[in-house]
């Protein structure tokens, strides 16, 4: 058994969770469930980044205590993950005392080792991004672009981390692959950014007189920790790094490094690809102790152009200011959790952007799940009940069509495994769908309801139905990381819940033995039908 440590970026609960948050968590949940299916010992960590200036400003505007605001909003994220079936093993909240102690220990050590220094600075500051800007952050017009939000000029004293001392090492680690980045095209983006961002040191404090909502510097209480320095440490603090004796946190050496650290492309540079590895390097972690980043794209919103020509629609980024943010909780209430989970990982290539389209969500669910897989399951079970009394017989019948079913399933399983190992979740689902289509065509070409009219075809009819039910059992196992509740229902109707393998190395032809009694078919994927006006 191998360890598999997967983390996601922790969410900033200064508002409501949106479809981007949901995609990242479902993506991580699917990968974690798949790794368990592979027999790995998995630890899935996610959470919330509760500190920072924006949280303090929102609390001040609303006239509430900032800790109260953070906890109130955090509950909304927790409720959504429960609704969407996202099951994590560790929950990171940056107000946790374990995390606070870890951050302060790291700051103390870096200070003692000469990695931190204090200086006065005057420059421009992005309120939205909570970071100082340089002239290199200006656009071609010489302005700070809208991505920075409100930009103000500040003059203040702060603590700095000697990030520039680690730039040469970082470039080598990224180039060699010791610091893994997927998809591969993101590596070039990071290498280009190192030349720019690696030339300057990182301001890692904010004066308490300006920001009180943060982790206090242990050796200079007039300052609190910069939110990005604080937040990034969650990946190791909740994995047990420098934990207190008697703590119930995991053993750090059993988890780290993270096999997959899932982040959005907007926080790749500079936070996760420059700040984070340089921090780890300064903390004494070696090249082989660097995490591997999985960088996903954005869910944009399709915007109708008003032009009736095909393909004339455009895409725009979801944002609260534009009022086009999609609420995943409302989607789940309206269409069901299975439809939302399926759509989120079926219709976006991992690492690239996609345009959210509710019509596409409905189409995929109705066609691939309700019509194809659901119909296959219903027909297989109903005909087995009607023609065999629900009892399966040997499924090793060797005529060409039945052999073709076994070959199709084997090929689909191989393609599924290859896709999942490359984080190609749409590719894995297409492999599953390919075998579903093959089985439905198999029924049309070898219809049991017609063949049974010939008394000499009884053995063949029994074999056909056994092949179909066996296929449904395999498909449920392969589908389980994506739609765990639906997979459980399918196996339940097959009465295979107790005999289905817990790991893929036990997945073999013959799961449902001769004499196995199947259950009654019930719709697992009821079609989504919109009422007029919806």
Buried (B, 14 or more C-beta within 10 A) or exposed (E): EEEBBBBBBBBBBBEBBBBBBBBBBBBBBBBBBBBBBBBBEBBBBBBBBBBBBBBBBBBEEEEEEBEEBBBEBBEEBBEBBEBBBBEBBBBBBBBBEBBBBBBBBBBBBBBEEEBBEEEEEEEBBBBEBBBBBEEEBBEEEEEBEEEBBEBEEEEBEBBBBBBBBBBEBBBEBBEEEBBBBBBEEBBEBBBEBBEBBBEBBBBBBBBBEEBEBBBBBBEBEEBBBBBBBBBBBBBBBBBBBBBEEEEEBBEBEEBBBBBBBBBBBBBBBBBBBBBBBBBBBBBEBEBEBBBBBBBBBBBBBBEEEEEEEEEEBEBEEBEEEEEBBBBBBEBBEBBBBBBBBBBBBBBBBBBEBBBBBBEBBBBBBBEBBBBBBBBBBBBBBEBBBEBBEBBBBEBBBEEEBBEBBBEBBEBBBEBBBEBBEEBBBBBBBBBBBBBBBBBBEBBEEBBBEEBBEEEEBBEBBBBBBBBBBBBBBBBBBBBBBBBBEBBBBBBBBBBBBEEBBEEBEEBEBEBBEEEBBBBEBEEBBBEBEEEEEE
